[in-house]
């Protein structure tokens, strides 16, 4: 007799794993200690799928898919680290770091501030292979005493924008322009203290590059 109450099964890197309906490939991989890199992902936020670091191969689907947004299905076969996928991730990281002034920053900038540098080290991706135009311009003129706005380190993952909206409901941070003109900003492009910002620090703690940093921690170090 078939047990209709049992959880569905998928194949993850050749191993059968169970999952709950609605779970994403990334969630299942993390629960089973299978590493999939991410940059735009924060477990507190809705899946966004913009950084493409988490792409995986799914049998029957021509192009790699973002594991943070793809829901698992019974019988699905997933490969998380094939040679083409790993090569893609390294190239993507090299493109990301080509825009940043620096990769290694003080861990005092924020809890997540080392995420990019750790991935660059893991993939040996800091080679300067790509050079060219850069996006994001720092706003050191913002005189607020709490948050450093060092957007030369921004990778446009939008985690700060999303945590401000989804977790705090303040909508103090937004994005303007597109492409190389993309800029994290506030309403009317003013100072944080003139916005809806409550200086809760959530944006600092989710930033994976240290582009948003804790001024007081850095000053007291």
C-alpha positions, 0 to 999 in steps of 0.5 A, a space after each residue: 500500500 502506498 503511503 500518501 502521507 510521505 514527503 515527496 522525493 527529489 535527487 540532489 547531486 545523485 542523492 535522494 532527499 525528501 522535501 516539503 511542498 513549496 520548498 525551493 531547491 536552495 532551502 533543500 540544499 542548505 538543509 542537507 548541507 549542500 553548498 550553493 553560493 548566494 549574494 542576493 539571498 537573505 533567509 528573512 527576505 522573499 527570494 529575489 534571484 538577481 545575483 545568479 550565483 545560486 544557479 543549478 542544473 535541473 534535468 530536462 531544463 535547458 538553461 540553469 535555474 536560480 535555486 532560490 526561486 525554483 520550487 522543488 518537484 517530485 522526481 526532479 534531478 538537480 546538479 549543484 556544482 557541475 564544471 560549467 556551473 562552477 565556471 559560470 560562478 567564477 566568471 560572475 564573481 570576477 565581473 562583480 569584483 571588477 567594479 568594486 574599489 576593494 574586496 576585503 573590508 573590516 568585519 566590523 562593517 557588519 555581520 554579512 560584510 565578508 560574504 563577497 570576499 569569502 566567495 572570491 577566495 573560495 573561487 579564486 576569482 580576484 584576477 582583474 580579468 574584467 576592467 571597465 565602467 563602474 556603478 555606484 558612487 559613495 555618499 560620504 557627505 551624509 552626516 548621520 552618525 550611524 551608517 556609512 554609505 560607501 556605495 563604491 562597494 555596492 553590488 546592487 543585490 538590493 538586500 538593503 532596499 528589501 530588508 528596509 521594506 519587508 522587515 521594517 516597513 520603512 521604505 527609506 532606501 530605494 534604487 534609482 537608474 539602471 545599468 551602470 547608473 544604478 544607485 542605492 539612494 533615499 527618497 529625493 536622493 537626500 541624507 538618511 536623517 531626512 528620510 524615513 530611516 529609523 537607523 535600525 541597522 538592518 540594512 548594515 547587517 544584511 549588506 554582503 560587501 560592507 557598502 553599508 557599514 556601522 560608523 560607530 564600530 569602525 570609529 571605535 576599533 
